[in-house]
Amino acid sequence: MYTFEETLTGNVKAADVWKLYEDVNRWPDWNEAINGIELDGPFESGSTGSIQVLIAPPLGFRLD
C-alpha cells in the first residue's frame, strides 16, 4: 500500500485550502503529474476513487 502525506505551513485560511482539495476535478490544474481523477462519493473520510498519473496505471485511493 502506498501512503502519501505532506505538511505545509502558511498564512492561509483552512477553509480556503479545503475548497481546493475537495474540488478533485481541478487537481490536475495544480499538479501536472495528474492526468485524471474520479471520486466515488463526497470528499470525506472513507470515500474512494481512482487517480491517473503520468507514469502509472490508474491507482485506487481512499480518503482518510
PDB file with SEQRES, HELIX, SHEET and CRYST1 records, atoms N, CA, C and O in Angstrom:
SEQRES   1 A   64  MET TYR THR PHE GLU GLU THR LEU THR GLY ASN VAL LYS          
SEQRES   2 A   64  ALA ALA ASP VAL TRP LYS LEU TYR GLU ASP VAL ASN ARG          
SEQRES   3 A   64  TRP PRO ASP TRP ASN GLU ALA ILE ASN GLY ILE GLU LEU          
SEQRES   4 A   64  ASP GLY PRO PHE GLU SER GLY SER THR GLY SER ILE GLN          
SEQRES   5 A   64  VAL LEU ILE ALA PRO PRO LEU GLY PHE ARG LEU ASP              
HELIX    1 AA1 ALA A   14  GLU A   22  1                                   9    
HELIX    2 AA2 VAL A   24  ARG A   26  5                                   3    
HELIX    3 AA3 TRP A   27  TRP A   30  1                                   4    
SHEET    1 AA1 3 ILE A  34  ASP A  40  0                                        
SHEET    2 AA1 3 THR A  48  VAL A  53 -1                                        
SHEET    3 AA1 3 LEU A  59  ARG A  62 -1                                        
CRYST1    1.000    1.000    1.000  90.00  90.00  90.00 P 1           1          
ATOM      1  N   MET A   1       0.828  -1.166   0.000  1.00  0.00           N  
ATOM      2  CA  MET A   1       0.000   0.000   0.000  1.00  0.00           C  
ATOM      3  C   MET A   1       0.880   1.239   0.000  1.00  0.00           C  
ATOM      4  O   MET A   1       1.889   1.298   0.703  1.00  0.00           O  
ATOM      5  N   TYR A   2       0.494   2.210  -0.781  1.00  0.00           N  
ATOM      6  CA  TYR A   2       1.226   3.467  -0.880  1.00  0.00           C  
ATOM      7  C   TYR A   2       0.535   4.496   0.005  1.00  0.00           C  
ATOM      8  O   TYR A   2      -0.686   4.645  -0.045  1.00  0.00           O  
ATOM      9  N   THR A   3       1.306   5.193   0.803  1.00  0.00           N  
ATOM     10  CA  THR A   3       0.771   6.253   1.662  1.00  0.00           C  
ATOM     11  C   THR A   3       1.472   7.549   1.326  1.00  0.00           C  
ATOM     12  O   THR A   3       2.693   7.589   1.170  1.00  0.00           O  
ATOM     13  N   PHE A   4       0.690   8.612   1.215  1.00  0.00           N  
ATOM     14  CA  PHE A   4       1.256   9.916   0.923  1.00  0.00           C  
ATOM     15  C   PHE A   4       0.759  10.898   1.965  1.00  0.00           C  
ATOM     16  O   PHE A   4      -0.435  10.959   2.259  1.00  0.00           O  
ATOM     17  N   GLU A   5       1.671  11.653   2.513  1.00  0.00           N  
ATOM     18  CA  GLU A   5       1.323  12.684   3.482  1.00  0.00           C  
ATOM     19  C   GLU A   5       2.255  13.859   3.274  1.00  0.00           C  
ATOM     20  O   GLU A   5       3.452  13.685   3.046  1.00  0.00           O  
ATOM     21  N   GLU A   6       1.698  15.055   3.355  1.00  0.00           N  
ATOM     22  CA  GLU A   6       2.519  16.254   3.193  1.00  0.00           C  
ATOM     23  C   GLU A   6       2.019  17.315   4.155  1.00  0.00           C  
ATOM     24  O   GLU A   6       0.816  17.437   4.389  1.00  0.00           O  
ATOM     25  N   THR A   7       2.937  18.075   4.707  1.00  0.00           N  
ATOM     26  CA  THR A   7       2.592  19.151   5.615  1.00  0.00           C  
ATOM     27  C   THR A   7       3.221  20.442   5.124  1.00  0.00           C  
ATOM     28  O   THR A   7       4.410  20.486   4.808  1.00  0.00           O  
ATOM     29  N   LEU A   8       2.417  21.485   5.063  1.00  0.00           N  
ATOM     30  CA  LEU A   8       2.891  22.810   4.679  1.00  0.00           C  
ATOM     31  C   LEU A   8       2.386  23.811   5.706  1.00  0.00           C  
ATOM     32  O   LEU A   8       1.330  23.615   6.306  1.00  0.00           O  
ATOM     33  N   THR A   9       3.130  24.863   5.901  1.00  0.00           N  
ATOM     34  CA  THR A   9       2.723  25.925   6.806  1.00  0.00           C  
ATOM     35  C   THR A   9       2.637  27.224   6.018  1.00  0.00           C  
ATOM     36  O   THR A   9       3.533  27.539   5.235  1.00  0.00           O  
ATOM     37  N   GLY A  10       1.571  27.970   6.222  1.00  0.00           N  
ATOM     38  CA  GLY A  10       1.426  29.229   5.505  1.00  0.00           C  
ATOM     39  C   GLY A  10       0.357  30.097   6.135  1.00  0.00           C  
ATOM     40  O   GLY A  10      -0.355  29.671   7.045  1.00  0.00           O  
ATOM     41  N   ASN A  11       0.255  31.287   5.652  1.00  0.00           N  
ATOM     42  CA  ASN A  11      -0.701  32.256   6.167  1.00  0.00           C  
ATOM     43  C   ASN A  11      -1.966  32.224   5.310  1.00  0.00           C  
ATOM     44  O   ASN A  11      -2.259  33.173   4.583  1.00  0.00           O  
ATOM     45  N   VAL A  12      -2.706  31.129   5.404  1.00  0.00           N  
ATOM     46  CA  VAL A  12      -3.956  30.968   4.656  1.00  0.00           C  
ATOM     47  C   VAL A  12      -5.025  30.396   5.582  1.00  0.00           C  
ATOM     48  O   VAL A  12      -4.719  29.822   6.627  1.00  0.00           O  
ATOM     49  N   LYS A  13      -6.265  30.559   5.186  1.00  0.00           N  
ATOM     50  CA  LYS A  13      -7.375  30.009   5.961  1.00  0.00           C  
ATOM     51  C   LYS A  13      -7.575  28.542   5.592  1.00  0.00           C  
ATOM     52  O   LYS A  13      -7.518  28.171   4.420  1.00  0.00           O  
ATOM     53  N   ALA A  14      -7.808  27.723   6.598  1.00  0.00           N  
ATOM     54  CA  ALA A  14      -8.036  26.295   6.366  1.00  0.00           C  
ATOM     55  C   ALA A  14      -9.199  26.077   5.398  1.00  0.00           C  
ATOM     56  O   ALA A  14      -9.143  25.171   4.567  1.00  0.00           O  
ATOM     57  N   ALA A  15     -10.239  26.886   5.492  1.00  0.00           N  
ATOM     58  CA  ALA A  15     -11.396  26.737   4.605  1.00  0.00           C  
ATOM     59  C   ALA A  15     -11.019  26.960   3.141  1.00  0.00           C  
ATOM     60  O   ALA A  15     -11.573  26.309   2.255  1.00  0.00           O  
ATOM     61  N   ASP A  16     -10.090  27.868   2.880  1.00  0.00           N  
ATOM     62  CA  ASP A  16      -9.650  28.130   1.505  1.00  0.00           C  
ATOM     63  C   ASP A  16      -8.870  26.941   0.941  1.00  0.00           C  
ATOM     64  O   ASP A  16      -9.037  26.572  -0.221  1.00  0.00           O  
ATOM     65  N   VAL A  17      -8.028  26.355   1.769  1.00  0.00           N  
ATOM     66  CA  VAL A  17      -7.270  25.167   1.341  1.00  0.00           C  
ATOM     67  C   VAL A  17      -8.227  24.009   1.111  1.00  0.00           C  
ATOM     68  O   VAL A  17      -8.098  23.280   0.127  1.00  0.00           O  
ATOM     69  N   TRP A  18      -9.185  23.838   2.011  1.00  0.00           N  
ATOM     70  CA  TRP A  18     -10.157  22.743   1.889  1.00  0.00           C  
ATOM     71  C   TRP A  18     -10.912  22.832   0.568  1.00  0.00           C  
ATOM     72  O   TRP A  18     -11.147  21.807  -0.073  1.00  0.00           O  
ATOM     73  N   LYS A  19     -11.297  24.040   0.148  1.00  0.00           N  
ATOM     74  CA  LYS A  19     -12.018  24.209  -1.117  1.00  0.00           C  
ATOM     75  C   LYS A  19     -11.199  23.686  -2.296  1.00  0.00           C  
ATOM     76  O   LYS A  19     -11.753  23.102  -3.227  1.00  0.00           O  
ATOM     77  N   LEU A  20      -9.882  23.894  -2.257  1.00  0.00           N  
ATOM     78  CA  LEU A  20      -9.015  23.386  -3.326  1.00  0.00           C  
ATOM     79  C   LEU A  20      -8.982  21.863  -3.329  1.00  0.00           C  
ATOM     80  O   LEU A  20      -9.081  21.242  -4.387  1.00  0.00           O  
ATOM     81  N   TYR A  21      -8.844  21.270  -2.172  1.00  0.00           N  
ATOM     82  CA  TYR A  21      -8.757  19.813  -2.090  1.00  0.00           C  
ATOM     83  C   TYR A  21     -10.060  19.119  -2.450  1.00  0.00           C  
ATOM     84  O   TYR A  21     -10.033  18.082  -3.112  1.00  0.00           O  
ATOM     85  N   GLU A  22     -11.192  19.656  -2.038  1.00  0.00           N  
ATOM     86  CA  GLU A  22     -12.449  18.956  -2.285  1.00  0.00           C  
ATOM     87  C   GLU A  22     -12.894  19.034  -3.749  1.00  0.00           C  
ATOM     88  O   GLU A  22     -13.765  18.266  -4.159  1.00  0.00           O  
ATOM     89  N   ASP A  23     -12.329  19.926  -4.531  1.00  0.00           N  
ATOM     90  CA  ASP A  23     -12.642  20.013  -5.954  1.00  0.00           C  
ATOM     91  C   ASP A  23     -11.635  19.157  -6.728  1.00  0.00           C  
ATOM     92  O   ASP A  23     -10.721  19.686  -7.361  1.00  0.00           O  
ATOM     93  N   VAL A  24     -11.809  17.833  -6.673  1.00  0.00           N  
ATOM     94  CA  VAL A  24     -10.823  16.916  -7.251  1.00  0.00           C  
ATOM     95  C   VAL A  24     -10.658  17.095  -8.758  1.00  0.00           C  
ATOM     96  O   VAL A  24      -9.595  16.791  -9.299  1.00  0.00           O  
ATOM     97  N   ASN A  25     -11.681  17.579  -9.438  1.00  0.00           N  
ATOM     98  CA  ASN A  25     -11.558  17.793 -10.883  1.00  0.00           C  
ATOM     99  C   ASN A  25     -10.538  18.864 -11.233  1.00  0.00           C  
ATOM    100  O   ASN A  25     -10.073  18.927 -12.371  1.00  0.00           O  
ATOM    101  N   ARG A  26     -10.184  19.707 -10.268  1.00  0.00           N  
ATOM    102  CA  ARG A  26      -9.181  20.748 -10.521  1.00  0.00           C  
ATOM    103  C   ARG A  26      -7.787  20.333 -10.077  1.00  0.00           C  
ATOM    104  O   ARG A  26      -6.834  21.084 -10.286  1.00  0.00           O  
ATOM    105  N   TRP A  27      -7.636  19.149  -9.467  1.00  0.00           N  
ATOM    106  CA  TRP A  27      -6.305  18.708  -9.039  1.00  0.00           C  
ATOM    107  C   TRP A  27      -5.282  18.768 -10.167  1.00  0.00           C  
ATOM    108  O   TRP A  27      -4.150  19.179  -9.914  1.00  0.00           O  
ATOM    109  N   PRO A  28      -5.619  18.378 -11.408  1.00  0.00           N  
ATOM    110  CA  PRO A  28      -4.633  18.476 -12.491  1.00  0.00           C  
ATOM    111  C   PRO A  28      -4.168  19.912 -12.755  1.00  0.00           C  
ATOM    112  O   PRO A  28      -3.091  20.114 -13.314  1.00  0.00           O  
ATOM    113  N   ASP A  29      -4.963  20.905 -12.361  1.00  0.00           N  
ATOM    114  CA  ASP A  29      -4.571  22.307 -12.550  1.00  0.00           C  
ATOM    115  C   ASP A  29      -3.342  22.669 -11.730  1.00  0.00           C  
ATOM    116  O   ASP A  29      -2.535  23.497 -12.154  1.00  0.00           O  
ATOM    117  N   TRP A  30      -3.192  22.062 -10.567  1.00  0.00           N  
ATOM    118  CA  TRP A  30      -2.061  22.407  -9.704  1.00  0.00           C  
ATOM    119  C   TRP A  30      -1.096  21.251  -9.482  1.00  0.00           C  
ATOM    120  O   TRP A  30      -0.183  21.347  -8.662  1.00  0.00           O  
ATOM    121  N   ASN A  31      -1.300  20.147 -10.222  1.00  0.00           N  
ATOM    122  CA  ASN A  31      -0.351  19.035 -10.188  1.00  0.00           C  
ATOM    123  C   ASN A  31      -0.264  18.455 -11.593  1.00  0.00           C  
ATOM    124  O   ASN A  31      -1.146  17.707 -12.017  1.00  0.00           O  
ATOM    125  N   GLU A  32       0.788  18.797 -12.306  1.00  0.00           N  
ATOM    126  CA  GLU A  32       0.944  18.392 -13.708  1.00  0.00           C  
ATOM    127  C   GLU A  32       1.054  16.888 -13.904  1.00  0.00           C  
ATOM    128  O   GLU A  32       0.848  16.406 -15.018  1.00  0.00           O  
ATOM    129  N   ALA A  33       1.372  16.133 -12.860  1.00  0.00           N  
ATOM    130  CA  ALA A  33       1.517  14.691 -12.973  1.00  0.00           C  
ATOM    131  C   ALA A  33       0.167  13.974 -13.012  1.00  0.00           C  
ATOM    132  O   ALA A  33       0.119  12.784 -13.324  1.00  0.00           O  
ATOM    133  N   ILE A  34      -0.916  14.662 -12.705  1.00  0.00           N  
ATOM    134  CA  ILE A  34      -2.244  14.044 -12.682  1.00  0.00           C  
ATOM    135  C   ILE A  34      -2.920  14.229 -14.040  1.00  0.00           C  
ATOM    136  O   ILE A  34      -3.123  15.351 -14.503  1.00  0.00           O  
ATOM    137  N   ASN A  35      -3.262  13.102 -14.668  1.00  0.00           N  
ATOM    138  CA  ASN A  35      -3.984  13.141 -15.944  1.00  0.00           C  
ATOM    139  C   ASN A  35      -5.490  13.143 -15.741  1.00  0.00           C  
ATOM    140  O   ASN A  35      -6.227  13.677 -16.570  1.00  0.00           O  
ATOM    141  N   GLY A  36      -5.951  12.557 -14.656  1.00  0.00           N  
ATOM    142  CA  GLY A  36      -7.383  12.492 -14.391  1.00  0.00           C  
ATOM    143  C   GLY A  36      -7.631  11.896 -13.023  1.00  0.00           C  
ATOM    144  O   GLY A  36      -6.770  11.227 -12.450  1.00  0.00           O  
ATOM    145  N   ILE A  37      -8.825  12.152 -12.509  1.00  0.00           N  
ATOM    146  CA  ILE A  37      -9.182  11.652 -11.194  1.00  0.00           C  
ATOM    147  C   ILE A  37     -10.680  11.450 -11.125  1.00  0.00           C  
ATOM    148  O   ILE A  37     -11.446  12.219 -11.706  1.00  0.00           O  
ATOM    149  N   GLU A  38     -11.100  10.410 -10.413  1.00  0.00           N  
ATOM    150  CA  GLU A  38     -12.509  10.138 -10.178  1.00  0.00           C  
ATOM    151  C   GLU A  38     -12.694   9.894  -8.696  1.00  0.00           C  
ATOM    152  O   GLU A  38     -11.932   9.147  -8.083  1.00  0.00           O  
ATOM    153  N   LEU A  39     -13.699  10.519  -8.121  1.00  0.00           N  
ATOM    154  CA  LEU A  39     -14.026  10.332  -6.714  1.00  0.00           C  
ATOM    155  C   LEU A  39     -15.402   9.701  -6.643  1.00  0.00           C  
ATOM    156  O   LEU A  39     -16.362  10.243  -7.192  1.00  0.00           O  
ATOM    157  N   ASP A  40     -15.511   8.564  -5.973  1.00  0.00           N  
ATOM    158  CA  ASP A  40     -16.774   7.827  -5.858  1.00  0.00           C  
ATOM    159  C   ASP A  40     -17.507   8.264  -4.593  1.00  0.00           C  
ATOM    160  O   ASP A  40     -17.492   7.555  -3.586  1.00  0.00           O  
ATOM    161  N   GLY A  41     -18.134   9.411  -4.644  1.00  0.00           N  
ATOM    162  CA  GLY A  41     -18.860   9.909  -3.486  1.00  0.00           C  
ATOM    163  C   GLY A  41     -18.354  11.274  -3.076  1.00  0.00           C  
ATOM    164  O   GLY A  41     -17.596  11.910  -3.808  1.00  0.00           O  
ATOM    165  N   PRO A  42     -18.775  11.727  -1.894  1.00  0.00           N  
ATOM    166  CA  PRO A  42     -18.378  13.051  -1.425  1.00  0.00           C  
ATOM    167  C   PRO A  42     -16.919  13.070  -0.968  1.00  0.00           C  
ATOM    168  O   PRO A  42     -16.329  12.021  -0.711  1.00  0.00           O  
ATOM    169  N   PHE A  43     -16.355  14.246  -0.872  1.00  0.00           N  
ATOM    170  CA  PHE A  43     -14.980  14.415  -0.397  1.00  0.00           C  
ATOM    171  C   PHE A  43     -15.013  14.347   1.132  1.00  0.00           C  
ATOM    172  O   PHE A  43     -15.066  15.364   1.824  1.00  0.00           O  
ATOM    173  N   GLU A  44     -14.978  13.102   1.630  1.00  0.00           N  
ATOM    174  CA  GLU A  44     -14.987  12.885   3.074  1.00  0.00           C  
ATOM    175  C   GLU A  44     -14.276  11.580   3.392  1.00  0.00           C  
ATOM    176  O   GLU A  44     -14.073  10.730   2.525  1.00  0.00           O  
ATOM    177  N   SER A  45     -13.907  11.446   4.643  1.00  0.00           N  
ATOM    178  CA  SER A  45     -13.184  10.259   5.086  1.00  0.00           C  
ATOM    179  C   SER A  45     -13.959   8.994   4.716  1.00  0.00           C  
ATOM    180  O   SER A  45     -15.160   8.888   4.961  1.00  0.00           O  
ATOM    181  N   GLY A  46     -13.241   8.040   4.119  1.00  0.00           N  
ATOM    182  CA  GLY A  46     -13.831   6.776   3.713  1.00  0.00           C  
ATOM    183  C   GLY A  46     -14.185   6.699   2.245  1.00  0.00           C  
ATOM    184  O   GLY A  46     -14.322   5.599   1.708  1.00  0.00           O  
ATOM    185  N   SER A  47     -14.340   7.841   1.572  1.00  0.00           N  
ATOM    186  CA  SER A  47     -14.658   7.826   0.142  1.00  0.00           C  
ATOM    187  C   SER A  47     -13.472   7.281  -0.646  1.00  0.00           C  
ATOM    188  O   SER A  47     -12.320   7.444  -0.246  1.00  0.00           O  
ATOM    189  N   THR A  48     -13.765   6.641  -1.751  1.00  0.00           N  
ATOM    190  CA  THR A  48     -12.733   6.052  -2.596  1.00  0.00           C  
ATOM    191  C   THR A  48     -12.795   6.659  -3.989  1.00  0.00           C  
ATOM    192  O   THR A  48     -13.736   7.371  -4.338  1.00  0.00           O  
ATOM    193  N   GLY A  49     -11.774   6.361  -4.769  1.00  0.00           N  
ATOM    194  CA  GLY A  49     -11.724   6.831  -6.137  1.00  0.00           C  
ATOM    195  C   GLY A  49     -10.512   6.265  -6.839  1.00  0.00           C  
ATOM    196  O   GLY A  49      -9.860   5.351  -6.334  1.00  0.00           O  
ATOM    197  N   SER A  50     -10.214   6.805  -7.999  1.00  0.00           N  
ATOM    198  CA  SER A  50      -9.010   6.410  -8.727  1.00  0.00           C  
ATOM    199  C   SER A  50      -8.372   7.652  -9.324  1.00  0.00           C  
ATOM    200  O   SER A  50      -9.043   8.630  -9.654  1.00  0.00           O  
ATOM    201  N   ILE A  51      -7.062   7.579  -9.449  1.00  0.00           N  
ATOM    202  CA  ILE A  51      -6.293   8.702  -9.977  1.00  0.00           C  
ATOM    203  C   ILE A  51      -5.356   8.178 -11.058  1.00  0.00           C  
ATOM    204  O   ILE A  51      -4.727   7.134 -10.890  1.00  0.00           O  
ATOM    205  N   GLN A  52      -5.266   8.902 -12.159  1.00  0.00           N  
ATOM    206  CA  GLN A  52      -4.373   8.555 -13.261  1.00  0.00           C  
ATOM    207  C   GLN A  52      -3.226   9.539 -13.259  1.00  0.00           C  
ATOM    208  O   GLN A  52      -3.424  10.740 -13.443  1.00  0.00           O  
ATOM    209  N   VAL A  53      -2.024   9.028 -13.050  1.00  0.00           N  
ATOM    210  CA  VAL A  53      -0.834   9.874 -13.099  1.00  0.00           C  
ATOM    211  C   VAL A  53      -0.027   9.521 -14.332  1.00  0.00           C  
ATOM    212  O   VAL A  53      -0.277   8.498 -14.970  1.00  0.00           O  
ATOM    213  N   LEU A  54       0.934  10.355 -14.671  1.00  0.00           N  
ATOM    214  CA  LEU A  54       1.684  10.207 -15.917  1.00  0.00           C  
ATOM    215  C   LEU A  54       2.407   8.874 -16.065  1.00  0.00           C  
ATOM    216  O   LEU A  54       2.454   8.322 -17.164  1.00  0.00           O  
ATOM    217  N   ILE A  55       2.968   8.352 -14.989  1.00  0.00           N  
ATOM    218  CA  ILE A  55       3.884   7.214 -15.114  1.00  0.00           C  
ATOM    219  C   ILE A  55       3.340   5.917 -14.539  1.00  0.00           C  
ATOM    220  O   ILE A  55       4.117   5.002 -14.266  1.00  0.00           O  
ATOM    221  N   ALA A  56       2.029   5.806 -14.346  1.00  0.00           N  
ATOM    222  CA  ALA A  56       1.489   4.599 -13.734  1.00  0.00           C  
ATOM    223  C   ALA A  56       0.080   4.330 -14.244  1.00  0.00           C  
ATOM    224  O   ALA A  56      -0.592   5.236 -14.736  1.00  0.00           O  
ATOM    225  N   PRO A  57      -0.365   3.077 -14.126  1.00  0.00           N  
ATOM    226  CA  PRO A  57      -1.763   2.801 -14.431  1.00  0.00           C  
ATOM    227  C   PRO A  57      -2.641   3.465 -13.370  1.00  0.00           C  
ATOM    228  O   PRO A  57      -2.125   3.917 -12.348  1.00  0.00           O  
ATOM    229  N   PRO A  58      -3.959   3.532 -13.591  1.00  0.00           N  
ATOM    230  CA  PRO A  58      -4.816   4.147 -12.574  1.00  0.00           C  
ATOM    231  C   PRO A  58      -4.599   3.522 -11.196  1.00  0.00           C  
ATOM    232  O   PRO A  58      -4.470   2.306 -11.056  1.00  0.00           O  
ATOM    233  N   LEU A  59      -4.565   4.380 -10.202  1.00  0.00           N  
ATOM    234  CA  LEU A  59      -4.324   3.949  -8.826  1.00  0.00           C  
ATOM    235  C   LEU A  59      -5.565   4.232  -7.986  1.00  0.00           C  
ATOM    236  O   LEU A  59      -6.126   5.326  -8.043  1.00  0.00           O  
ATOM    237  N   GLY A  60      -5.987   3.245  -7.212  1.00  0.00           N  
ATOM    238  CA  GLY A  60      -7.106   3.443  -6.311  1.00  0.00           C  
ATOM    239  C   GLY A  60      -6.652   4.221  -5.085  1.00  0.00           C  
ATOM    240  O   GLY A  60      -5.487   4.162  -4.694  1.00  0.00           O  
ATOM    241  N   PHE A  61      -7.580   4.946  -4.489  1.00  0.00           N  
ATOM    242  CA  PHE A  61      -7.252   5.654  -3.251  1.00  0.00           C  
ATOM    243  C   PHE A  61      -8.475   5.706  -2.342  1.00  0.00           C  
ATOM    244  O   PHE A  61      -9.609   5.529  -2.787  1.00  0.00           O  
ATOM    245  N   ARG A  62      -8.221   5.950  -1.071  1.00  0.00           N  
ATOM    246  CA  ARG A  62      -9.265   6.165  -0.075  1.00  0.00           C  
ATOM    247  C   ARG A  62      -8.894   7.393   0.743  1.00  0.00           C  
ATOM    248  O   ARG A  62      -7.747   7.545   1.164  1.00  0.00           O  
ATOM    249  N   LEU A  63      -9.857   8.257   0.964  1.00  0.00           N  
ATOM    250  CA  LEU A  63      -9.604   9.446   1.771  1.00  0.00           C  
ATOM    251  C   LEU A  63      -9.682   9.088   3.248  1.00  0.00           C  
ATOM    252  O   LEU A  63     -10.651   8.478   3.701  1.00  0.00           O  
ATOM    253  N   ASP A  64      -8.664   9.470   3.985  1.00  0.00           N  
ATOM    254  CA  ASP A  64      -8.642   9.224   5.433  1.00  0.00           C  
ATOM    255  C   ASP A  64      -8.579  10.518   6.180  1.00  0.00           C  
ATOM    256  O   ASP A  64      -8.552  10.520   7.411  1.00  0.00           O  
TER     257      ASP A  64                                                      
END                                                                             
